[in-house]
C-alpha cells in the first residue's frame, strides 16, 4: 500500500468530508485525547477526517501515523509519517510552519524504524 492508495481509501470511506469546509478546529486535540484513552479506532476515524478536511496540512496524516504506531502496524505508520514529513516540508518552504516540526516528524519516523 502506498500513500495515494491509502488516501483514496479514506476518501471513499468518508465521501461527505470536503476540504476546507469542515468545523475541524478541535479534531487534532480530540484525536490525541482518543489515543491517550486507548480508543484507537475512534482516533483513527478522527484523523482520517482531518486528513481529508486539511489535505495540505500534516496533522491528519501525522495523527494516523501515531495511531498505526500504537496499533503496531509499522508499515502504515511509516507511510503516513513520510506523508506528514512531505506536507510539513512544503509548509516550511512557504513559511507557514517551523522547520522544527519537520525535525520532530523525522525523529518520530526514525524511532519507528528502529523498533
N, C-alpha and C positions, 0 to 999 in steps of 0.2 A: 504494500500500500504506500502510495506517495501522498504528499500533502494535497495536491489538486484533487485526487480521488476522494480523500477524506473530507475535504471542504465541500465537494459536490454531494457527498452522502449527507452532510449536515444540512445543506440547503434543501435536500429532498425531505429530510426529517422535519424541518421547520419552515415550510414554504411561506408561512404568514409573516415571518420576520423580514423587514425591509431595512436596508442600510440607511443609517442616519435618521430613521423615522420612529425610533423606539424610545421609551422612557427608561433608559438603561443606566442612569447615573449610579445606581446602587448595586448593579449586578456584580461588579468586581468584588465588593465587600461581602455581598450575600454568598457568592461562590466560595470565598475564603472561609467564611463562617461555617458553611456546609462541610468543607474539608475538615475543619477543626472538630466538627461534631461527628465526623465519620460517616456522613451522609454523601458518599462519593457519587452515587448515581444522580442525585439531585444537583450536586456541584457540577457534574459533567454537563447536565442539561442547561444549567445557568450559563456556563462558559461557552457552550455551543451557540446559544442565542446571542451572547455578547460578541462572539466571533463574527456572526452574521450582521449584527447591528453596527459594528465598528470594523469594517473589513480592512482598513489600513492601519489599525492600531494593534499593538502586540498583546494587550491584556487578555483577550479571549483565548487566543492560542496558547499563551503562557499558562493561563488557568487550566486549560486542557492538559498541557504537559505536566503540571503539578498533579492533577487528578490521576493521570495514567502512571505517573511515578508511584503514587500511593496504591494504585491498583496492581502494581508490579507488572506493568506492560511497557517494558523499556523501549520497545520498537516504536510504539505510538508516541510515547513521551519524547523520544528523540526527534521524531518527525515534527512535532509541534514546537519543541524548543528551537529547532532550526528555523521554522517559520517565524517564531517570535523574534528571533535574532534578525532575520531579514527585514521584518517590519520595523523593528526598533532602529536598525541602521538607516533605513530610509527616513525615519523621523528625525534622527540625529542630523542627517545631511540637510534636511530642510530647516533645521534649527528649532524644532518643536519638542525635542527630547534631549536629555543629558546623556553624554557618552557613558556615564557610569551605569546606566540602565543596560546597555549592551554588554558591558563587562560583567554585570551581575548575571545576566542570562547565560553568557558563555561559561561562567563559573558553575552555574546550575547544570548546564549540559555536561561539562567536564566531570562533575561529581557523579552524574547519572552514568556516564560511560565507564567510570572506574569501578562501578558496582557489579 
